[in-house]
């Protein structure tokens, strides 16, 4: 069973928590560096086989869409054994359920790859969410990067620690 999801990282990773003196009512804006030129988007699957974890990832060109999900699933299907069941668990994102994707399901099932969907509003059941949280919250050495090359180097380091395989 493989859990599929996508994630994005920007030059300024999101702040998980802040603090200020109780009752001060102080609020502040956190500067951001958004935009497609300052982001790296990934799609990946996470699976557990006995006690062995496996993380497979691919960097996306631009934002995630149905065509990129199909391309990723095609790669997974090409490595499947038709005599052995491989189940990919997806959330209910619109690009996980598009018409083009539904057209491909029969072909993937012949290759041994089957899709199953999480219940609506239950992303906590997707095990890869915890992997993304660990990557962004613990393994990335800084919260802010000056260039995409710095962000990519930190990302590659974090993914190596997780033992990720690029597909």
Secondary structure as UniProt FT lines:
FT   STRAND          2..10
FT   TURN            22..23
FT   HELIX           36..38
FT   STRAND          39..49
FT   TURN            50..51
FT   STRAND          52..60
FT   HELIX           66..78
FT   TURN            82..83
FT   STRAND          86..90
FT   HELIX           94..96
FT   HELIX           99..111
FT   STRAND          113..117
FT   TURN            120..121
FT   HELIX           123..125
FT   HELIX           128..134
FT   HELIX           135..139
FT   HELIX           148..161
FT   TURN            162..163
FT   STRAND          165..166
//
